[in-house]
Amino acid sequence: MYKKIKVKPNKSQGFKVFEIEVKEPNLQERAKLNDALMDNDSKQNFTFFLGIIKEHTRYSDEELNDYSLEELVAMSTAIIESANKKKLKK
């Protein structure tokens, strides 16, 4: 299942808010994402952030290549935040 999330710039970034469609992760996918974030040996470089986007969206390489570095980092941050939002029990 996919949902739309907003990607917002921080104060130092100069792009406008935009939406992306992301896959809602199951528990295993969420664990894998968080393990990668918490791994001290993992280099959190451009490839790292791009991997998060590619794993959780349907964007092609060509589509992703149209975004700036700032937008791609913000996209991966929005994906991480979305995956880890507190789940409310009903």
C-alpha positions in Angstrom: 0.0 0.0 0.0 1.3 3.5 -0.9 0.5 6.8 0.6 1.4 10.4 -0.1 3.7 12.4 2.2 4.9 15.9 2.1 8.6 16.7 1.7 9.4 20.0 3.4 12.6 22.0 3.2 14.4 23.0 6.4 15.3 26.7 6.8 18.5 26.4 4.9 17.0 24.6 1.9 15.6 26.6 -1.0 13.0 24.3 -2.6 9.2 24.3 -2.3 7.2 21.7 -0.5 6.2 18.8 -2.7 4.5 15.4 -2.3 5.8 11.9 -3.0 4.1 8.5 -2.9 5.8 6.1 -0.5 5.2 2.5 0.4 3.9 1.9 3.9 6.5 -0.4 5.4 5.6 -3.5 7.3 7.4 -4.3 10.5 10.3 -6.1 8.8 10.9 -3.3 6.4 10.7 -0.7 9.2 13.2 -2.7 11.2 15.6 -2.9 8.2 15.3 0.8 7.7 16.0 1.6 11.4 18.8 -0.9 11.6 20.5 0.9 8.7 20.1 4.2 10.4 21.5 2.9 13.7 24.4 1.0 12.3 27.5 2.9 13.3 29.6 1.3 10.5 27.1 2.5 7.8 28.2 5.5 5.8 25.3 7.8 5.6 26.2 9.3 2.2 24.4 10.1 -1.0 24.1 6.4 -1.9 22.6 5.6 1.5 19.9 8.2 1.2 19.2 7.3 -2.4 18.8 3.6 -1.4 16.1 4.6 1.1 14.2 6.4 -1.6 14.5 3.6 -4.1 13.4 1.0 -1.6 10.3 2.9 -0.5 9.1 4.6 -3.7 8.4 3.7 -7.3 10.7 6.4 -8.8 13.0 5.4 -11.6 16.7 6.4 -11.8 15.7 8.9 -14.5 13.0 10.5 -12.3 15.3 10.7 -9.3 18.0 12.3 -11.3 15.8 15.3 -11.9 15.9 16.2 -8.1 18.6 18.2 -6.4 20.8 16.8 -3.7 18.8 18.8 -1.1 15.5 17.5 -2.4 16.7 13.8 -2.3 18.1 14.1 1.3 14.8 15.7 2.3 12.8 12.9 0.6 14.7 10.2 2.5 14.3 12.1 5.8 10.5 12.4 5.1 10.4 8.6 4.4 12.2 7.8 7.6 9.9 10.1 9.6 6.8 8.7 8.0 7.9 5.1 8.7 8.4 5.9 12.3 5.4 7.9 13.2 3.7 6.8 16.3 1.1 4.2 15.6 -2.1 4.9 17.5 -3.9 2.0 18.9 -7.7 2.1 18.4 
